[in-house]
């Protein structure tokens, strides 16, 4: 019976991309308003934000669930403005494949965006909510690719009979971190009026959190950002107006591993405002905003990987696999301004009561010189009052953002989020002009492709028949490299001498070269 020896590459690892997909789905629900609220006369504004809460890996699927947090503002039958929160649950399964044979570890980044949302009044105290969502999944797995070998069923001294050609493969390891924090601040509006003491009423509040800076450390990521809270208030003199407040935050997310000192750390972060509560304290209104932070800590280095192999003494079979190493190209946390305009219905004097807005990512690209280009659209809904009624006016316009990365990416994967920090709407005759400040967060990775050696099988019953004590001279054809000669004659590097050859053993040898192969 033939005696076969199998050799593997067991210890070195690179990070490979698993899946990168976007799955569209819908959420619909009907909500009955409490009896103490006035009947719905006209819906003035509606906002929706998706919050990812739980995920569970059950190969070959990833189960994820979350909450669609909505707020509907409407005018009652008596003309009063009322706001009411509406929450809808969502869940879905996303095919991600099997994790492998236990030697592969996978990490998942999951994020859900609201593409569009609609709220309709179906009864005096009943509203119907529907939203189109897109859940994005990005995974990274770790795999062995090194050239070190171990005998499996054979003698250890036979390991030297295998020659490897190796290459440095750039790769990045990553850990995904998550944390929930809180931001507090003061809403700049008095609780009561100065003259008659009537109380200012808070109709509704909406919060937006965004990233202003990310700092990686060997074992943690520090995320800095700001939370902006906008409140629609009814003043004691009977006027509606919007009041905004801003407060900074800083969160440190510890990792379960430390970046090696020779590695290059990198980080990216995403944040969303989960909820806003306003309460009275000491004669002023104070807000408390909860935010969810998702951070990524990357370590970029090079790993030696075996790209080819052969046995110098026995017949061999080389099993290869396609390795797709992922490399971190950079993270983005910045803001920019955009503007748009739309025609307003009706006529006469009009003014804006409040605004709600949403920025939607559409596409991304990285140019040859390493410039990241993000394209999307922004929709600002302004509640415009006039002629004794309030009605919504939508202004939708495209947005574009450019950012220079540290390096160019051949096959980039871009994950980005956008949020409207503030929006200003101004009536101008028959048109409504809007200016919005938009915050973006992005993580850019690059996926390569290389063939690596997974297994080398040698057969001791079938030695190389051409092995003899002789000297052979080989003349290359201009396309053959030194490695090709080694593999052709199953020779050790010490037994091959290249005359007038190239310095790089992987480069083709010139036709004028001569290769001397010493037998044993």
PATORVEX-914785 format. One record per residue (C-alpha): y, z, x. Coordinates in pm, whole numbers, plus 32768, in hexadecimal, padded with zeros to 4 digits. Each point is the difference from the previous one (the first is absolute). Example, Ala and Ser with C-alpha at 12.3 -4.5 7.8 and 13.67 -1.06 7.14 Angstrom:
PATORVEX-914785
{{7E3E,830C,84CE}}
{{8158,7FBE,8089}}
END
This chain:
PATORVEX-914785
{{8000,8000,8000}}
{{8154,7FA3,8088}}
{{80D3,8121,8074}}
{{8166,7FD6,7F8B}}
{{8130,80CF,8059}}
{{812D,8013,7F1A}}
{{8151,8067,808A}}
{{8133,805D,7F32}}
{{8172,8050,803A}}
{{800E,8160,7F6E}}
{{813E,80BE,8051}}
{{8144,7F3D,8019}}
{{80BE,7FB3,7EBF}}
{{8110,7F1C,7F7E}}
{{80A5,8002,7EAB}}
{{7FB8,7ED7,7F22}}
{{8099,7F99,7EB8}}
{{7F1B,803A,7EDA}}
{{80A7,7F6F,7ECA}}
{{8165,7FAD,7FA7}}
{{801E,7FAA,7E90}}
{{80E8,8015,7ED3}}
{{7F63,8044,7EAD}}
{{80D4,7FC7,7EC4}}
{{7FBD,80D4,7EC9}}
{{80B4,8075,7EC6}}
{{804E,8149,7F55}}
{{804F,801D,7E8D}}
{{8036,8131,7F26}}
{{80A6,8072,7EBE}}
{{80C6,8141,7FFB}}
{{8071,80C7,7ED1}}
{{8151,80AB,8033}}
{{802C,816C,7F94}}
{{8095,8048,7EA8}}
{{812D,80B0,8095}}
{{8079,7EB8,809B}}
{{80C8,7F09,7F2E}}
{{7F5A,7EBB,7F93}}
{{8017,7EDC,80F1}}
{{8121,7F1A,7FAB}}
{{801B,7F27,813A}}
{{7F58,8021,8155}}
{{8115,8007,8104}}
{{7F38,8017,8144}}
{{7E9D,8031,807B}}
{{7F80,804D,815D}}
{{7E9E,8021,8089}}
{{7F73,806B,8152}}
{{7E94,8006,8071}}
{{7F7D,8130,80BD}}
{{7EAD,7FF2,80AF}}
{{7F51,814F,7FE1}}
{{7E89,7FF5,8043}}
{{7F0A,7F1C,80AF}}
{{7E88,8014,802C}}
{{7F26,7F20,80D7}}
{{7EBA,7FA8,7F54}}
{{7F7B,7ED1,80C2}}
{{801D,7EE6,7FBB}}
{{8134,8061,7F32}}
{{8135,80D3,802C}}
{{8068,80C1,7EC9}}
{{8174,8048,7FE9}}
{{80CE,80A1,7EEE}}
{{8169,8058,7FCA}}
{{811E,8038,7F10}}
{{80FD,7F10,7F6E}}
{{8135,80DB,7FDC}}
{{80F6,7F6B,7F04}}
{{814B,8061,7F65}}
{{8086,7F62,7EC1}}
{{816D,8023,7F9F}}
{{8060,7F9A,7EA0}}
{{811B,8018,7F05}}
{{7FA7,80C8,7ECB}}
{{8054,7F97,7E9F}}
{{8139,80D9,8015}}
{{807A,7F58,8142}}
{{7F9C,811E,80E9}}
{{7F59,7FAF,8150}}
{{7EA8,809E,8033}}
{{7F0D,7FF4,8125}}
{{7E8E,8054,7FF5}}
{{7EF5,7FF9,8116}}
{{7EC1,7F39,7FC8}}
{{7ED1,801B,80E8}}
{{7ED0,7F19,8001}}
{{7EC3,8023,80D0}}
{{7F5C,7EDB,80B1}}
{{7EC1,7FD1,80CB}}
{{7F39,7EE0,8091}}
{{7EE4,7FA8,80EC}}
{{803D,7F1A,8128}}
{{7EDC,7F5E,80BE}}
{{8013,8064,816F}}
{{7E9B,7FC4,807A}}
{{7F13,80EF,80A9}}
{{8075,80DC,8120}}
{{7ED8,7F96,80D5}}
{{7EE9,80BC,80B2}}
{{80BB,8141,8046}}
{{80A2,7F82,8140}}
{{812F,7F80,7F44}}
{{8118,80DD,7F7C}}
{{80FB,7F72,7F08}}
{{815E,8072,7FA0}}
{{80B5,7F7A,7ECE}}
{{816F,7FD0,7FAE}}
{{8039,7FDA,7E88}}
{{814A,7FB9,7F54}}
{{8055,7F92,7E9B}}
{{813B,7F41,7FA3}}
{{8095,7FBE,7EA8}}
{{8033,7E89,7FDC}}
{{8096,8010,7EA1}}
{{8017,80FA,7EE3}}
{{805D,7FEB,7E8F}}
{{8045,8107,7EF7}}
{{8019,7FA9,7E8B}}
{{8044,80D3,7ECF}}
{{7EDF,7FD1,7F09}}
{{8066,8110,7F07}}
{{8126,80EF,7FCF}}
{{7F5B,80FB,80EE}}
{{7F00,7F2C,80B4}}
{{8026,7F26,8138}}
{{7F0E,7F11,80A7}}
{{7FF9,7FF5,817D}}
{{7F64,7EEB,80D1}}
{{8016,7FBD,8175}}
{{7F6D,7F07,80F5}}
{{7F94,80AD,8141}}
{{7F80,7F8A,814F}}
{{7F2D,80E7,80D8}}
{{7FF6,7FA6,8173}}
{{7EE2,8078,80DE}}
{{8000,7FEC,817C}}
{{7ED9,808C,80C6}}
{{7FB2,8035,816F}}
{{7EA5,8040,808D}}
{{7F8F,8064,815C}}
{{7EE8,7F43,80B5}}
{{7F4B,8001,8152}}
{{8052,7EE1,80ED}}
{{7FDF,8082,8165}}
{{7F27,7F6B,8113}}
{{7F52,8143,8068}}
{{7E89,7FF1,7FB6}}
{{7EDD,80E9,7FC1}}
{{7E8D,7FAA,7FFC}}
{{7F55,8026,7EB0}}
{{7E88,8002,803F}}
{{8013,7F96,816F}}
{{8033,808B,815D}}
{{815F,806C,8068}}
{{7FE8,7F48,814F}}
{{7FED,7EB4,7F49}}
{{8166,8025,7F83}}
{{8083,7F5A,813D}}
{{7F52,7EBC,7F9E}}
{{810F,7FB6,7EFA}}
{{814A,7F62,8067}}
{{812D,8018,7F19}}
{{8143,7F3F,7FE3}}
{{810B,80E6,7F72}}
{{8162,7FD8,7F80}}
{{8111,80F8,7FA8}}
{{8024,8006,7E87}}
{{814B,8090,7F7C}}
{{7FBD,80E9,7EDF}}
{{80A6,8114,7F39}}
{{7F64,8133,7F67}}
{{80AA,808F,7ECB}}
{{7FFB,8134,7F26}}
{{8099,7FF9,7EA5}}
{{80BC,813D,7FA0}}
{{8082,807C,7EB1}}
{{80E3,8120,7F9B}}
{{80C4,8075,7ED1}}
{{8157,809B,8037}}
{{8133,8071,7F43}}
{{8174,7FB7,801E}}
{{810B,80D7,7F5B}}
{{8172,7FCB,7FD1}}
{{8128,8033,7F1C}}
{{806B,7F0E,7EED}}
{{817E,7FE0,8019}}
{{804F,8046,7E93}}
{{8074,8149,7F63}}
{{7F17,80A5,7F0A}}
{{811B,8046,7F0C}}
{{8155,7F67,7FBE}}
{{8137,80A9,8084}}
{{80B6,8026,7EB3}}
{{7F1A,8042,7ED9}}
{{7ECB,8065,80C4}}
{{7F19,7EFE,7F63}}
{{7ECC,7FB4,80D0}}
{{7FC4,7EB8,80B4}}
{{7EBA,7F66,7F8A}}
{{7F0C,7F5A,80F0}}
{{7F6D,7ED5,7F46}}
{{7F10,7F87,810E}}
{{7FCA,8004,8179}}
{{7F57,7F07,80E6}}
{{7FB6,8029,8171}}
{{7FC7,7F10,8120}}
{{7F79,806A,8153}}
{{800A,7F20,8132}}
{{7FB7,8012,8175}}
{{811B,8002,80FF}}
{{7F35,803D,813D}}
{{7E9E,8030,8085}}
{{7FA9,80B1,8148}}
{{7E9A,7FF9,8087}}
{{7F75,8118,80D9}}
{{7EA9,8021,80A5}}
{{7F7A,80CF,7EDC}}
{{80F8,7FD5,7EE3}}
{{80FD,7F21,7F4F}}
{{815B,8079,7F9F}}
{{8099,7F4A,7ED7}}
{{8172,801C,7FAF}}
{{8096,7F83,7EBF}}
{{80E7,803B,7EDC}}
{{7FD9,8035,7E8B}}
{{8108,7F78,7F13}}
{{800D,8091,7EA0}}
{{80C5,7F52,7EE9}}
{{8048,80C0,7EBF}}
{{8089,7F7B,7EB8}}
{{80DA,8118,7F73}}
{{80C3,8037,7EC0}}
{{8147,80AA,8058}}
{{80A8,8107,7F1F}}
{{8103,7EFC,7F96}}
{{7EED,7F1E,7F72}}
{{7FE9,7EFC,8116}}
{{7EC5,7F82,80AA}}
{{8007,7FD1,8177}}
{{7F10,7FE9,8127}}
{{800F,8105,8115}}
{{7F40,7FD7,8148}}
{{7F97,80F9,810A}}
{{7F55,7FD3,8150}}
{{7F3B,80EB,80E1}}
{{7F42,7FC3,8147}}
{{7E9C,8068,804B}}
{{7F1E,8011,812F}}
{{7E85,801C,7FF5}}
{{7F0F,8033,8123}}
{{7EA2,7F7D,7FBD}}
{{7EFC,8083,80F7}}
{{7EDB,7F23,8066}}
{{7E9C,806B,804B}}
{{8004,7F58,8156}}
{{80F3,7FDD,8121}}
{{806F,7EB4,8091}}
{{7F85,7FDC,816A}}
{{811B,8019,80FE}}
{{7FC3,7E9E,807F}}
{{8018,7F6D,7EA3}}
{{8130,7F79,7F4E}}
{{8043,80BE,7EB9}}
{{8092,7F59,7ECE}}
{{8043,806B,7E9C}}
{{806A,7F86,7EA9}}
{{8045,80BB,7EBE}}
{{802A,7FCB,7E8A}}
{{808F,80F4,7F03}}
{{802E,8011,7E87}}
{{80AF,80F5,7F1D}}
{{7EFD,8099,7F18}}
{{80D6,80D3,7F16}}
{{8160,8091,7FD0}}
{{805B,8146,7F52}}
{{8162,807D,7FC1}}
{{8053,816A,7FAF}}
{{8134,80DC,7FE9}}
{{803D,80F7,811B}}
{{8142,80BF,8042}}
{{80DC,7F28,7F23}}
{{7F8C,7EB5,8096}}
{{7EE1,7F0F,7FC5}}
{{7EF7,7FF9,8113}}
{{7EF6,7EF4,8023}}
{{7EA5,8021,8091}}
{{7F55,7EB6,805D}}
{{7E93,7FE4,8066}}
{{7FA2,7EE4,80EB}}
{{7EB8,7F74,8085}}
{{7FFA,7F8E,816C}}
{{7EFB,7F12,8090}}
{{8009,7FDD,817C}}
{{7F37,7F44,8105}}
{{7FCF,806D,816A}}
{{7F91,7EE4,80E2}}
{{7F82,8009,8168}}
{{7FFD,7EB0,80B1}}
{{7F34,7FC5,813C}}
{{7F06,7F0B,8098}}
{{7E87,8026,7FF6}}
{{7F11,7F44,80E9}}
{{7F14,7F33,7F2A}}
{{7ECE,7F32,8062}}
{{8034,7E97,7F98}}
{{7EC1,7F6F,809E}}
{{7EC8,8078,80B3}}
{{7EB9,7F8D,809F}}
{{7ED7,8095,80B7}}
{{7FE5,7FAF,8173}}
{{7E87,8038,800B}}
{{7F64,7FC0,7EAC}}
{{8023,7F1C,7ED3}}
{{8115,808A,7F24}}
{{8094,7FD6,7EA6}}
{{816B,805F,7FC5}}
{{8064,8071,7EA3}}
{{8177,7FE5,7FC1}}
{{80E5,8068,7EE7}}
{{815D,7F9C,7F9B}}
{{80F6,8118,804B}}
{{8156,7FFE,7F57}}
{{80D6,8104,80B6}}
{{813B,8074,7F51}}
{{813E,8049,80C5}}
{{8136,80B5,7F86}}
{{8136,7F25,8024}}
{{810B,80EB,7F78}}
{{808E,80C3,7EDB}}
{{8147,7FD2,7F43}}
{{80E1,80F8,7F4A}}
{{8155,7F6F,7FA8}}
{{80F7,7FB2,7EE8}}
{{80C7,7ECA,7F9D}}
{{80E3,7F8A,7EE4}}
{{7FD2,7EE9,7F02}}
{{80BF,7F8C,7ECF}}
{{7FD3,7F38,7EC3}}
{{80A5,7FA4,7EB7}}
{{7F9F,7FBE,7E95}}
{{80AB,7FA0,7EBD}}
{{8043,8118,7F06}}
{{7FC9,7FCF,7E8B}}
{{8116,8045,7F05}}
{{816E,802C,804F}}
{{811E,80F7,800C}}
{{8032,8126,80E9}}
{{7EBB,807E,8092}}
{{7FA0,8104,80FF}}
{{7EC1,806B,80AF}}
{{7F61,8149,7F9A}}
{{7EDD,8008,80F5}}
{{7F20,7F24,80D4}}
{{7E91,7FFD,8061}}
{{7F73,7F12,8101}}
{{7EC4,7F89,80A8}}
{{7FBA,7F39,813E}}
{{7EBD,7F36,800B}}
{{7F63,7F7B,8144}}
{{7F9A,7E92,7FE3}}
{{7FAE,7F71,8158}}
{{8014,8040,8176}}
{{7FE2,7F40,8144}}
{{8027,802F,8177}}
{{80A4,7EE3,80BE}}
{{7F98,7F83,8158}}
{{8112,80CB,80A7}}
{{7F8A,8142,7F5A}}
{{80F9,8018,7EE0}}
{{7F7C,80A6,7EC4}}
{{8080,7F5C,7EC0}}
{{7FD1,80B7,7EB6}}
{{804B,7F51,7EB7}}
{{8002,8092,7EA2}}
{{80D2,8030,7ECD}}
{{80D3,8116,7F6E}}
{{8039,8047,7E90}}
{{811E,80DF,7F91}}
{{800C,8064,7E91}}
{{8158,8077,7F95}}
{{8041,80B6,7EBB}}
{{8140,7F54,7F8A}}
{{80C8,80A4,7EE9}}
{{80FA,7F53,7F1C}}
{{8048,7FCA,7E90}}
{{7F68,8153,7FAE}}
{{7EA6,7FB4,808F}}
{{7F46,8001,814B}}
{{7F11,7EED,806A}}
{{7F4A,7FA8,8144}}
{{8062,7EDF,80E3}}
{{7F09,7F8F,810D}}
{{807E,7F6F,8148}}
{{7EE9,7F6D,80D8}}
{{8048,7F69,8156}}
{{7F3B,7FAD,813F}}
{{8012,80DA,8137}}
{{7FB2,7FB2,816B}}
{{7FEB,80E3,812F}}
{{7FCE,7FA8,8170}}
{{7F99,80F0,8116}}
{{7FAA,7FBC,8170}}
{{7EAC,8090,8061}}
{{7FA0,8071,815B}}
{{7F0C,7EE0,8024}}
{{7F8C,7EC1,7F58}}
{{7EC7,8004,7F27}}
{{7F0C,7EDE,7FEB}}
{{7F4B,8064,7EBE}}
{{80D3,8118,7F6A}}
{{7FB4,80E3,7EDB}}
{{813F,808F,7F67}}
{{8002,8127,7F12}}
{{8157,8054,7F7B}}
{{80AF,80C0,7EF0}}
{{8160,7FE2,7F72}}
{{80D5,80EF,7F34}}
{{815F,7FE6,7F74}}
{{80D0,811B,8091}}
{{8135,7FBF,7F2C}}
{{8084,7EF4,7F14}}
{{8162,7FBC,7F8D}}
{{8039,7F2B,7EC7}}
{{815F,7F7F,7FA8}}
{{805F,7F35,7EC9}}
{{80DC,7ED6,8055}}
{{805C,7F3C,7ECD}}
{{7EC2,7F6A,7F73}}
{{7F2E,8055,8133}}
{{7F69,813A,8092}}
{{800E,8015,817C}}
{{7F06,80E0,80B2}}
{{7FEA,807D,8167}}
{{7EC7,80BC,8071}}
{{7FA4,80BB,813E}}
{{7E8E,7FD2,8046}}
{{7F23,80C9,80ED}}
{{7EC7,7F62,8099}}
{{7ED6,8096,80B6}}
{{7F00,7F22,80AC}}
{{7ED3,800B,80E6}}
{{7F9B,7EC5,80BE}}
{{7EAA,7FD1,80A1}}
{{7F5A,7EDA,80AD}}
{{7E94,7F9D,7FE3}}
{{7F55,7F49,811E}}
{{7EA6,7F69,8020}}
{{7F07,800D,8121}}
{{7E88,7FDD,802D}}
{{7F68,813D,8098}}
{{7E9F,8055,8071}}
{{7F46,80E4,7F13}}
{{7E9B,7FF6,8084}}
{{7F4A,7F72,8132}}
{{7E8A,7FD1,7FE2}}
{{7F32,7FC8,813E}}
{{7E8E,7FA9,8020}}
{{7F4E,8082,813B}}
{{7ED2,7F1F,7FBE}}
{{80D4,7EC9,8032}}
{{80B5,8017,8153}}
{{80EB,7EF2,807C}}
{{7F21,7EF1,8091}}
{{810C,7F68,80DB}}
{{802E,8140,80C9}}
{{7F94,7FB6,8167}}
{{8070,803A,8166}}
{{80DC,7ED1,8027}}
{{8166,7F8E,801A}}
{{808E,7F12,7EFC}}
{{814C,7F4B,7FFA}}
{{80A4,7FB2,7EB0}}
{{8122,7F0F,7FD0}}
{{80CB,8049,7EC4}}
{{8077,7EF4,7F10}}
{{8161,808C,7FD6}}
{{7FAC,80B5,7EBD}}
{{7F09,8103,8083}}
{{8078,8160,8058}}
{{7F6B,80F1,80FD}}
{{7F6D,80C7,7EE0}}
{{7F52,7EC4,7F81}}
{{7F5B,7FD9,8154}}
{{7F8D,816B,8003}}
{{7F67,7FDA,7EA8}}
{{7F64,7EA9,8049}}
{{7F42,807C,8132}}
{{7FDB,816B,7F83}}
{{8099,8075,8147}}
{{80A4,8142,806E}}
{{8171,7FE6,805C}}
{{7FAC,8065,8167}}
{{7F18,7ED2,801E}}
{{810A,7EFC,7FA9}}
{{8109,7F7B,80ED}}
{{810E,7F16,7F80}}
{{80A3,7F1B,80FF}}
{{815F,7F88,7FA9}}
{{7FE3,80A0,7EA8}}
{{80EC,80A7,7F0E}}
{{8060,8170,800C}}
{{7FB1,803A,7E91}}
{{7E84,7FFF,7FC1}}
{{803E,7F8B,7E9A}}
{{80D3,7ED2,8065}}
{{7F5B,7EAB,8032}}
{{7FA6,7FB2,8168}}
{{809F,7EC6,8095}}
{{7F21,7ED5,8042}}
{{8045,8022,8175}}
{{7F61,815A,8009}}
{{7E9F,804F,8077}}
{{7F33,8126,7F84}}
{{7EEE,8092,80E0}}
{{7EF3,80C2,7F43}}
{{7F1A,80DB,80D5}}
{{7EA7,803D,7F70}}
{{7F29,8136,8036}}
END
